[in-house]
């Protein structure tokens, strides 16, 4: 089992979570789809649910409560990038043309988090781990396996993430127009432009979950009220599809041709 027992290298996707209007419905959907365990958390963490698989954290699901009179928060999966100093990285975000959406806040003794948008508008999180490392099982069925930046300006995005977190860009072998994002010389995520996506698609990070069988997972997703956005297809990394949950949260599933630990 690809367990994670040590801190993630800065710049590496280390956690994903979903903000959703109906938290319990989302827990029912994802626990059924990926064989997770999860329940609404305690009041001191705002009810935040840490979902687990075989007792190990894999992802979070939270209620998207809007401030009184404020806009409804979108139903999205957010990728968190590991940070050794979230406050310093927030300054780097501003210095490199990004926007701090939610300034850093301590989450009890678990760590420090913030939310930001890169210069192309893609929203991501920072996680400075203390007691909680992030996902403790990855790259296996039912767990997070890949994060992908889909951006309107790959060159601007590459400069931004390099400037803030030292993430570098390299061509992905055999994938025209697709790039590997590397932290300390190791591939940790992907990046591509929006030219193959529907007009009007905003820049965003896309979360991938590994599955044993993409086709049967899609059948289960449809039965549970989800929708297929890009039907199942084969590509270099495996057999995948892009989908959304019943409340609109977009994600990808993939039966990988191979796995490697983060």
Beta strands, then each sheet from edge to edge (+ up, - down):
strand 1: 13-20
strand 2: 49-53
strand 3: 56-63
strand 4: 76-82
strand 5: 99-107
strand 6: 111-117
strand 7: 123-129
strand 8: 144-151
strand 9: 168-171
strand 10: 178-183
strand 11: 186-193
strand 12: 204-210
strand 13: 227-235
strand 14: 238-244
strand 15: 250-256
sheet 1: 2+ 3- 1- 4+ 7+ 6- 5+
sheet 2: 9+ 10- 11+ 8+ 12- 15- 14+ 13-
end
